Amino acid sequence: MIMKPKASPFESFKAECTMLLEEALREEGMAPLGDLARLSVPSDPSLGDLSLSTFGMAKAMRQDPRSIASRLAGRASGKGRLLVSRVEAAGGGYVNFFIDAARFAELTVGAVIEGGARYGWLDPDGERVIVEHTSVNPIHPIHIGGARNAIIGDCLARILEATGKDVRRHFYIDDVGLQVAQASYGYSKAGGAAAMGTAAGGGAAKGDHFIGFIYATTSCAMNIKRLKADVARLKAEGKDEEALKGIKELDDWVSAANDLRAKNGPVFDRVFDAVSSSPDPDGEVAELLKRYEGREKEAVELIRGLCETAITGFKETLGRVGVNFDSWDWESELASWSGGAEEAVRRLSETEFAEVEEGTTILNAEKVVAKFGLKEKYSLRQEVPPLTLKRSDGTTLYTTRDLAYTLWKFGRADRVINVISIEQKLPQLQLKLALYALGRGDLADRLVHFSYELVHLPGYKMSGRRGRYVAFDDVLNESVERAYSEVSTKSPHLSEEERRRISELVGIGSVRYAMIAVASNKPITFTWDRVLNFEQNSAPFIQYAHARACNILAKTGDGGASCGMDYAALASTYERDVVVKLAVFPDIMEDAGRSLRPEAVADYANDLASKFNHFYDNVPVLKTESAPARNARLRLVEAVKIVLENALSVIGIEAPSRM
């Protein structure tokens, strides 16, 4: 019987290689393995499964690397081995270790099947982690850019849970911002929730989409009113060149207004006319926000009503893609009404880093950097601008309120991960510096800004204020319809109900995969030919491989569980590649959790699907003449099915059994 792996199967192989090397080094009178001697995976599989370079050792010892490699390989070869088939010296100074294919296959396949849905998972370690993500303003539906945030955050939470963390998912509701007040102002002019029943086409609009329409309409009305006054004033002052610039901007807003009116004329006219006829809409918005911060009943009912309408829409959209939250955190409750932001300002004002300029309280960020020697730590090449803690009128800014929220989160977690776009790099840095100023550098070190680049749609420029954006709902609907077309073409024998069900899984999975397959520090260019590619590097490609494995097993009835397994039959390059890929899944998961790289799991799943397809195309399974060999191959197929499903599950994609 092959031993059960203490860690991952590949780590068991690596541990055996390390043990052989340590003994060989001891016999040669050399120092134990250290930084100068590390095992690595060769780029060429023909050079072994793990390799040791002796060049660093040779330089330190002033010896020939080829001689060292030869002596070490000779001594290691003479020792008892289980998972290592042979050890060879090669090249100018390498010691190469080769896996015993039969034993390693038995170990790996057995570990996968025994682990089942938890193969690749780590035991709980007690660390509490809050992942705050999505947190889009409740003023329009989640758009394609916000979708990347949601999918990244959800995948991070899933991976961290799988690697032993106690994870909670939080959504921060920014209900105290000027944009929410502006949307609420327009919402009141439209007639509130009752106006949603007057959507174009006669049906009720989805709440978040209706709020987005109201916000854009209000924004258009306010900007057109302002620009008309500006242009008239500039002309009167003889500033024709500046007036022309204003006219150009005005034309763009008028064009946006025409587009909005075409979507829902009655509601547009009601809001636009009410805002345009107001002597001072900006003042009314500011007053509404002030009343809300003061918890005036009518203002609270209005703004909370708008936010809850938008959030209901968010939950519907996010639920469709498998994104859920443990806590919905209201900025007003945690930072404003509770006095959290005021307390944070008070504490910072008492530090040596606070300064007052013309009535405005600021945090001297550069002074914090110098005091704690943070320039190198945060790779700062330019001066960090000061952080405004409190305006001269006594109001606080978003980052100050975010500081109060951060302290609240750390009362419930050991580590906090904020998934926020790269555009928020400066505020997130200032937030960490504020923590240092409070004497909580320990919290700053456990606060992670997981930044990501934007999503680009060729030929489309988005603007929420103008109502020009690609809603996540629309992307999902189109993805499902495109998937339906593909599934119907490839599997016309399926019932309509089955095709619709599979299309939903494939369409949703395709969008999720597209959002995390690209490293977060790189922008995404979203094109359908890549998102729904059934041939490579996509959710459908991986899902199809899983369905293929299910189909093979369904034809056997026992999933390859019969007695008599000839693992030595898994001798081809195709089988060996699949076995090794299965073996490293726990290592991939551990690394993804440690380095916060969800794309590593997506890449792994794609690579495993590719290797499995090569195996399927080149090696007979059901038609294998030898029953023990057939059983071993079926067992391998079962292991592939398990690992593909596990990998897809941690990136939130369902694994269909039919496609």
LINQUIUR-V629599 format. One record per pair of residues at least 12 apart in sequence whose C-alpha atoms are under 6 Angstrom apart, sorted by the first residue. I is the first residue (numbers start at 0). J is the second residue. Records with the same first field share a line. If there is no record, write none. Layout:
I->J / J
This chain:
1->106
7->585
8->107 / 582
9->582 / 583
12->82
19->75
23->71 / 74 / 75
35->55 / 56
38->50 / 51
47->95 / 96 / 97
48->96 / 97
49->96
50->94 / 95
51->93 / 94
52->93
53->92
64->92
65->91 / 92
68->88 / 92 / 93 / 94
69->88
72->86 / 87 / 88 / 94
82->98 / 99 / 103
83->97 / 98 / 99
84->97 / 98 / 99
85->97
101->566 / 567
104->578
107->582
108->638
111->638
112->638
119->584 / 585
120->161 / 162
121->162 / 163
122->163
123->163 / 164
124->163
126->164 / 165
127->165 / 166 / 412 / 413
128->166 / 412 / 413 / 414 / 415
129->166 / 167 / 168 / 415
130->168 / 416
131->168 / 169 / 170 / 417
132->152 / 170 / 418
133->148 / 149
134->170 / 171
136->173
137->306 / 309
138->210 / 211
139->207 / 208 / 210 / 211
140->207 / 208
141->470 / 471
142->469 / 470 / 471
143->469 / 470 / 471
144->454
147->514
154->650
157->649
158->592 / 649
159->592
167->325
168->324 / 325
169->324 / 326 / 327
170->327 / 328
171->328
172->328 / 329 / 330
173->330
180->284 / 288
181->284
182->214
183->302
185->217
188->270
189->270
199->263
206->308 / 309 / 312
207->309 / 312
215->464 / 465 / 466
218->464
220->271 / 275
230->242 / 245
255->465
334->400 / 403
339->403
340->400 / 403
358->391
359->389 / 390 / 391
360->388 / 389
361->386 / 387 / 388
362->385 / 386
363->385
364->383 / 385
365->383
414->445
415->446
416->447
417->448 / 449
418->449 / 450
419->450
420->450 / 451
421->450 / 451 / 452
431->443
451->519 / 520
452->520 / 521 / 522
453->522
454->522 / 523
455->523 / 524
456->524 / 525
478->506
479->502 / 503 / 506
482->502 / 506
483->502
505->539
508->538 / 652
509->530 / 538
512->538
513->530
515->598
516->598 / 601
518->598
536->605
541->605 / 608
542->654
544->608
545->640
546->655 / 656 / 657
548->636 / 640
549->656
559->630 / 633 / 634
563->627
564->627 / 630 / 631
565->627 / 628 / 631
566->631
568->628
573->614
577->610
